[in-house]
Amino acid sequence: MVLIKSVSETKLKECHFSGPIGRLSQLSNVCDSGEFDAAIFDETGVFIIRNVFEAATIEQYRKRFYQLYVKQGTRDKFNHVSMECEDPQLRSLAKNKKLITIMSKIFGESLALFNFRFVVKDENNYGAVFAHNDVCYHLGFLDRVSAFVPITPVNPRNGGMEYFLGTHKFGYMGDAGELNVDYLESGWPSIAPSVMPGDLIIMHSALWHRSGTNFSKEDRVIADIHFQPANDPSGSELVSGEWETEYRFPHHKTQEFFVRSRISRMIELENEVKALKSQISQLSVS
């Protein structure tokens, strides 16, 4: 089941983002299928493929995840739903033949990983995630996708994601943060699919998306496998074909690439504010 929504009719006086709403609305009915269609995905930026993996296959990964990560997993301090994964057994999902076949329809035979992680909403973190796209948090080229593999049932009630169709066509937005969906043209279509273990969601990294609160008492666990073409120098691991670039760089220590940056300046300003607060506190005590 896919819950189809549209952006609120309550708008700012001027619409800043417009597009082919009619065509996107029609495509919202066909971007959920048992067979992947690359042409529809190119238009919508998201596609749900049903029953890609055998139930027994996903069950093995679910057991392995709970064995390793529920008690021991380290969450990203800036993104509490995110848990990086280095376990070879879990990461082997990225080389699943059915998954590679689908990815090759987007990028060709030579594929690389950018990263592999789990996004989890459970009793430790169950809150909503604001509307955003992912390219502002990545390095390298813009041609990249996330393959979301649900390890548990995922639906709007337990914090499943909502996708704003076609918004990947806007590309990089110039900054990172919460996107204002009210700037989209009235009636802009979005979908909030309910998926089961064995299903697969493919999302372009520039697509606007968000997720709701997990109101259920059940965990929501999704493997987020980030694919890109093998000609991107930011690739971390080749999964099929051959490297198609002579240029490579690591992406796990981004800030070391800069002598000075917006982020480093923000850290400096934050430290200055903390120092001033400390001084004021000391003066008030004395």
Secondary structure, DSSP 4 states (H G I P E B T S, - for coil): -EEEEE--S---SS--B---HHHHHHHTTTSEESS--HHHHHHHSEEEE-S-S-HHHHHHHHHHHHHHTTTTPPBPSS-TTEEE---HHHHGGGG-HHHHHHHHHHH-S-EEEEEEEEEEEBTTB---EEEE-SGGG--S-S--EEEEEESS-B-TTBT-EEEETTGGGG---SS-S---GGGBPTT-EEEEE-B-TT-EEEEETTS-EEE--B-SSS-EEEEEEEEEETT-TT--EEEES----S-----S-GGGG-SS-HHHHHHHHHHHHHHHHHHHHHHHH-
